[in-house]
Amino acid sequence: MRRVRISAEPPERLILYFAYGANLHHDGMRLRCPRSRPLRLARLMGHALRIALPQKISSAHGWATVVPEAGAQVPGVLYLLIERDIDTLDSYEDYPDIYGREKISVESDIGNEEALIYMMVGPIQEARPSPEYAATLRHGYRENGLPMEVLEAALGQKD
């Protein structure tokens, strides 16, 4: 008879996460969350990509966020995470000071899906990204075959 080892630990909960900024860069995500897996492309409808900062922060480079905008959409990638990855992402996203997190509905090729997203806490102000951050965003867009015009529009926004 074959013995089966049973763990006393319950299995970790799996979470869908929608990445639209620096976390589109797969190598960066693997460093932060080694067991994460990119699943498929998705779109956040009714939102636009912006580079911004919370108004409480002055004279710093901005980061990607999404803001409500009728008719707009933000492309991104759905990742499969394990629950403990959320602590890592919370730290990376400076949650809850810079980014908040919530569940949102995104569209993918298999339909509407609920996913975790990080969005900058408001009120926010437009800002310029650092050259290194802009390069990371461009790499992530190219790596995933996302429409560069969405990113370039956000990078070229006026302060």
N, C-alpha and C positions, 0 to 999 in steps of 0.2 A: 504494500500500500504506500502510495506517495504522500509525503507530508507537505502541507501547505502552511507557509508562515503567514500568520495574521498579525498585522500591525495594530497596536493600541491607538495609534494616531489616526484621526479621521482624515480622509483625503482632502487636499487643499481645494478650495472653491476656485473655479475658473472664471475669469472676467474678460469681457470684451472691452478693449480700449481703443478710442479713435485718436490717432496721431495726425497732426496737421502741420507741425513746425519742426523743431530740431529732432524730435523722436521719429521722424520719417527716415532718418539716417540709420540703417540697420545695424552697422557696427556699434554705433553709440548706444542703441537700445540693448544690444547683446552685452555690452559692458555693464550697463546699469541693471538689466534684468536678464540674466543669462538663459533662463528657460522660456523667455517670451518668444512668440512665433508670429511673424506677419501672416495674416490669413488671406485678405483680399482688399481690393480698393473699395472706397466708399466715398460718399459726398454728404456734407452737411448742408442741407437746403435752407434758404432764407437767411444765410449768414455770409459775411465777407471776411477775408483775411486782412488783418491790419498788423502793423508793427507799432507797438505802443508801450507805455509805462503807466502804472498807477500815478495819479496826480500828486500823491504824497511823496513821490520820489522825483528829485530834480537832477539835472545834468548827468544823465547816464544814458547808455545805449539801450534801445528798446528790444523787445522780444515779440514773437508772434502771438497773436490772439485772434479770436473770432468775435465779430459783433453782428447783431441782427441787421439785416438789410434785405428788403423785399426783392425777390428776383435773383439774388446772388446765390452762389454756392461755393463751398470750400472743399477741395479734394483732399483726400487723406487715405490712410491705411488703417484697417482694423487689425489690431494685434490681439492674440490670446495671451493673457497673463495669468499667473497664479496669484492668489490673494495677497501673499506677503510682498509681491512686487509693488503694491500700492504704497507701502511705507517708503520704498526706494524712490518712487516717482514723486511722492509728496515732498521728500527732501530736495530732489532735483528741481521741482517746480516751485520751490519756496512756498508751499502750501501751509497755512492759509493767507500768508502775508501778501504775496504777489499774485498767485493763482488760487482760485477756488476750483472745486470739482463738483460735477453733477452727472446725472444720467441724461442722455439725449437720444433722439432717434436719428439715425443716418440711413441713407439709401445705399444699398450695394446691389450687385447682380442677383442676389438671392432674395431681395426685397428689403423692407424696413427692418432695422435691427437696433436694439437698445445697447448703448455703449457708454462707458465712462469717458468724460472729457474734462480737460483742464482749461478754464477760461480766466483771463485776467480779471482781478477784482476792480471794481470801479469806484469812483469815476476815473477814467483813463484819459491820457493825452497821447497824441501821435508822437513818435520818436524815430530816430534813425537807428538801424542796427549797426553793430560793429562789423567791420569787413569780414572777420572770421565767422561771425554768426551768419551773415548773409551767404558766405560760401557753404556753410553747413546746410542751410536751407536749400540752396541750389542743388547741392549734391543729393539731398533727400528727394527732391522733386525729380531729378534726372534718374536716380536709382529706381524709382517707382513708376516712371513713365507718366508723371502727372503733367497737366498743362502749365507750362512755364509762364504763360501770360498772366495767370492768376497771381503767381508769386512776384513777377516783375512789377505788376501794378501795385502790389502792397509795398514792395521795396522802393518804388518811385514816388510814393505818396508824399504830399507836401506837409511840412510841420505846421 
